[in-house]
Amino acid sequence: MTREITAEALIADFDAYDLILDARSPGEFAESHVPGARNFYAMTDAERKEIGTLYKQVSPFEAKVKGAAYVCKNAVTHLGTLYPEFTPKHRIAIYCARGGMRSGSLSTILASIGYRVDRVKGGYKAYRARVVDYMEHFEPRRFIVLGGNTGCGKSDLLSQLHNTLDLEGLAHHYGSSFGGVRGPQPGTKMFQNRLMHAVMATDPERPVFVESESRRIGRLVVPPALYAMMGEGFRVEITAPLEQRVARIIRMYEQVDDPFFYASMVKISPYIRRAAKEAAFDAYRRGDLAAVAEVLLVEYYDLVYKKPARVDLRLSNDDTAKTLEQLNSLQKEMTHAYRL
C-alpha cells in the first residue's frame, strides 16, 4: 500500500518511521539528506546523467524505457538488503528530489510486494523548504547556556544531562582553532537538517542545556534565530582547576597528528606570544602533551575567551557528579517556575 504525505507530515511523525528511504543518486544523498535516511537509489549518478542526456538528445520515451530498466535493476539489489531486516509490519517513508518518478517507481515496487510506504509529496525539495523556514523561525525554547574556559568539561556535562542540544556534535567540530580534529564537517544543508530535528526532539516544557558557542562552529554558522534565543538564556559559567582542564584537553585531542598540529598552530600564530608558541612547539617535539595543553590553555585559549556580559550562576566543576546534581536541580527549579 502506498500513500502520499507532505514533508510536514514526515517531519511531525519522524520518530514513528522505522525506515526512511532516499531514492536519489548516491551523489545527491552524500551532499545532504534527511537524517537517518538510507540511500535506496533508483539510479546511480552515472545512470542518472545518462538518462538526462538521452532525454534531451534522443527522446523522453527512450529515456523512460532505459530509466525503468535501471530502476528495476537497482531495486533487486536494494531488496536484498531490505529484507529480512524490514518487513511489511514496519513503517516506511520514501522520497526523491521532487516526489517524482524515482520515488514513485520504487514505492510502487515495494507496495506491490506488501510493504506499507509513505511517499513524500514534493520530495527532498519540499523537505528542505521546511528546514529553511525552521532556521528562520525556531520554535521557542528556554536555554541554560553552559559557558566557561576551554577544558572546563562543558561537553562532558552536556553528554550526561537531559534535554540537551549538542551543537558541536551536530557540527562535528569542537568550535575552537583545534576543533577540526573530529574530522570533516557536514555541509550547511546537512547541518541544518540535523539541527532542526535535534531542536524539535527537545522538550519545550523544560529548559534546554546548550554549550555557549560563537556564531561559527568551524565553517558552519549557527542560525541567527537560534543564536538570539541562546543569548537570552540563563548563563552558567563553568570553572575547573587547571590540571583537570589539561587532562580533558589531552583526552579530547589525543588523535592530533603532526600535520594537524602544525597547521593549527599557524592559524593561532597572530594571537599567541612568540615565546609561548615556541614553548608549545618544544613540548610537542618532546612528546609532552600535558605541557602543550597547559601552554595553549594559559597563553592562548584563556586570553582569547570573551567574557560574557552577564553571568547568572557560577559553578566549579572540580567534582563532576556534584556539578551534574546542581545543574539538574537548576533545571527542575526553572521548569517549576515556568509552570507557575
N, C-alpha and C positions, 0 to 999 in steps of 0.2 A: 504494500500500500504506500502511495506517495501523496503527500500534501504539500502545499506551498505555504511558507511562512515568511514574515517580514524579518528584516535584520533586527528590528527592535524586539521581536518575539524571541529570536535566537539569544540575544543578549540577556533578556529578562529571565529566560529559562536555562541559562548557560550551564549551571551545575546539574541540571536534570538529564543532560545528554551523556550517554555512555561513550559516544564516539562522534567526533566532528571530522568530516572528510573534506579536503580541499582538492577540487578536480582540476585546478590549474597546473601548468607545467612546473617542473622542479625549479626552474629559474625564478618564476613568479613567486613560488612558495618560499624560496630562500630569502627573497627580498623582505617579505613580511607576510604574515598570515594570522588567522585567528589563533590566540594562544591555546596550545594543547591539540591543535588540529593535526591530522595525518595527511600526508600528500598522496592522495588517491588519484593521480593524474590521468586525465583522459588521453593526453598526448604528451610526448617528451618535448623539450624545447626545439629539437631539430625537426620533429614531426610537425609541430605547430607552425614553424617557419615554412616548411614545405607546403603545407595546406594553404597558408596565406598566399604564397606565390602562385600556387595552382588556381586559387580562387580568382586572382586578379588577371593572370596571364592566359589561362585556358578557359575554364568555365566554373561557375558556382556548383553545378551538379557534379562534375568530376571531383571537385574538391570535397564535396559532401560524401561521395562514394569512398574516396580514399580515407577521409577522416573517420568514417564509420568503421572501416577496417582496422584502423589504428586503435579506436576506442575499444572494439571487441577484443583485440589482441592484448591490450593493456589490462582490460577488465579481468581476463583469465589469470594474469599474474597477480593482480590485487586480491582476487577472491581466494587465492591460495594462502594469502597471509591474513585475510579477514576471518575466515572460518578455520578452526572452531573457537577462536578467542571471542568472536562476536556472533551471536545467533539472532533469529527474529525476535527474541524477547528483549533485546537491547534497543535503546532509543538512539537513533542515528540522525544526524543532520549533514547536509552536503551543500556546498556552494562552489561556484566557479567565478570568473571575473565579473560577469554581469547577470548571472542567473540564466544563461542561455543554453546552447546545445551540449556543452561539455557536462555540466551537472545534470541536465535533462536526460542525456543518454545514459549516464551511469546510474542515476536514480531509477530509471526505467528497468535496467538490468537487475538491479538489486531488488526492486519491488516485485519483479516477475518471479523471483525465486523465494519470496516470502518475507523479505526484510521490510521493516517499517522505516520509511525515510522521509524526513522533512527537508524540502528543498528551499533554499533561501532566495526569495524574490529580490532581484537586483544584484545578487551575489556579493562579492567582496567589495565592490564599489559602493553598494548601499551600506554595508557594514562600516567601511571607512568613513563615510559621510556622518554616520552616527558617532564614531570616535572623535572626529574633528570637532563636531558640535559639543561633545562632552568636554573636550580640552578647553573650550571657551566658557563653558557653564557647568562647572563641577557641582555635584550635589553637596550641600552644606555638610561640613564636618568640623568638629571641635578637636583641636590638636593639643597634645602635650609634647612640646618640642625639646628634645634632648640635645643640649649644646655642650661645649667644652673643648679643651685642647685635644689634639691628636693623641691617641693611645689611652684615653681615659676609660675605654670599654663601652662606648655608646652602642656600637654594633652588637657586641656580646649581650648587652642588656636587652636590646631590641629583639634579639633572637629568642629570648626567654620570656618575653612579655606577651600579653594577649591583646588583640585588636590593634594591630600594628600596620604600618606602611613602610616597607623597606625599599626606599628609593635607590640606594646604592646597589642592592641586589637586582632590582629591575633594570638598572642601567649597566650592570656588570662592571662596576668601577667603584673604587674607594673614595672618589671625589677629591683626591689630592694629586700632587705632582707625580707621585709614585703609584697612583691608583690604578694605572693600566696593567698592573701585574696580574689582574684577574683574567686577562685575555681580551680578545676582540669584543667591542661593544655591539649591541644590536643597532640597526638603523633607527632613524627617528620614528618611522611608522610602527615598527615592531615595539619600540619602547612605549609609544602612546597606547598601542593595543593592550600591552601588559598592564600599563598604569591604570587604564580605565577599569579593567576587571578587578585589579587589586583594590582600588578605592571602593568600587561597588560591593566588594566582599566584606568590607568593614562594617561594623555595627554603628549606625548613626546615633543610637541612643547612648553610646558611651564615647568618651574622648579617645582619640586615636593617637598612639605613640608614633612619633616620627623623629628621625635624626635631623638636626639642623644642617641645612645644605646651602651652598651658594646657588645662584641661578643656573650654573652649569655643573653637570656631573660628567667629567671628561668632556666629550664633544657633544653631549646631549643636554637639552635645555629643559628645565622644569617649567611647565606651562604657567603663565602669569597668574591665572585664576587660582591655581593650587598654591603657588608661592605666596600669594597675598593672604590666603587663609592660614597658611603656616605662620606667617608673620604676625597674625593676630592671636596665635596660640599661647598657651601657658608655658612659659620658658623655664626649663630646669637646667641649671648649669652643673655639669658633672665634673668633679675633680678626682685626681688619684695620685698617689706617690709616684715619683719619677721612676723608681725601679720597677714598679708594676707596669708603667707605660712602656718602658723599654722592652719588657718581656712580651707584651702584647704585640708590639711592632715587629719583633723578631718572628713571632708566630705568624703574623699576617703576611709578612713579606719573605717567608723562607724560600720561596720559589724564584727569587730575584737572581738573574744571571748577569754576567759581566756586561754584555751589550745594553741590557735594560738599565742597569745601574748607572753606567756612564752617560747614557742618553738622558736619563732623568736628572742627573747632576748638571748637565749642560743647561737644562730648562731652568733650574733654580739658581744658576750662577749669578744673575743680576741681583738676587735677593739675599745672598749669604756672604759673610765676610770671607776674604781670601784665605785667611788663616784657618777658619773653621772648615772651609771646603777642603783644604789640604789635609787637615786632621782626619776628615771623613775618608778621603782617598787612602791615606796611610793605614787607617784602621781596617778598611776594606781589603787592602792588599795583604794585610796580616791575618785576615780571616776573623777579626774581632768584631762580629756583628753587633754585639752589645754596645761597643764604643761608637760604632757607626750610628746606631739608632739614637744614642744619647746626644751625640753632636747634632744630628739633624733635628731632633726634638727641641733642644735648647736654643740652638743657633739659627734655626730656620722656622719650623712649624709654630713654635710659641710666639715668635716675633711677628709672623705674618697673620696670625689668627686675629680676626676682627672681633673685638669685644662687643657683645650685644648692648644695645641701648637700654634694654630692660631685662632684668632677671627676676623671676618671681620666686624661685627657690634654688638653693644651692645644696648639693648632696655630694658627700665624699664617697667615692666608690672603692675604698680600700677593702671593703667586705662586700662582695657581690650579692650574697644572699640577703644581707641587710638592706642593700640598695634596692633590690627587687621587691622586698617587702614594703619599703617606703613608697616606691612607685606604684605598686598595686593598691596600696591604701589610698594614695592620692587619686588614682583613677576611680576608685569606689566613691570617695568623697565628692568628687566633681560630678560623677554620674548622678548621685543622690541630689546634689544641688540643682542640676539641670531639670530634674523631675519635679521639684517643688514649685 
